[in-house]
């Protein structure tokens, strides 16, 4: 059983890492999209009034 322990730890680490990266990327993507929408609304306000 000792030979499987490093592989099990590595597998759990990879799974946790992927989950954390997915959450960070999702949050970052939402922030970027929000900034784009705000910039478009500001441009529309300044150029089309």
N, C-alpha and C positions, 0 to 999 in steps of 0.2 A: 504493500500500500504506500510505502514511502516514495516509490518512484513516480507515482501519479500526483503527489501533492504539488510539486512546482508547476505542473501543467494545469492543474485545477486553479491554482492561484493566478496564473497567467490568463486563463480563460475568464475568470471573474473580473480581473483587472481590465481586460479588453472590453468586456460588456459594460462595466461601469463607465469607462472612458468614453465609449460610443454614446451612452445615454447623456453624459454631461455635455459632450460636444454638440449633440443634437439640440439640447435645450439652449445652449449658448448661441448656436447659429440661428435658431428660431427667434430668439429674443433680438439678436442683432439684425436679422432680416426685417422684423417688424419695425424696429427703430429706423432703419434705412428707408423703408417704404413710407413711414410717417413723415420723415424729413423731406422726401420727394414730394409728397402731397402738399405739405406746408409751403414748400418752395413754389410749386405750381400755383397754389392759391395766391401767394404773395405776388407772383409775376402777373397773374391775371388782374389782381387788384390795381397794381401800379400802371399796367400798360393799357387797360381796357376801361378806365373810368372816364 
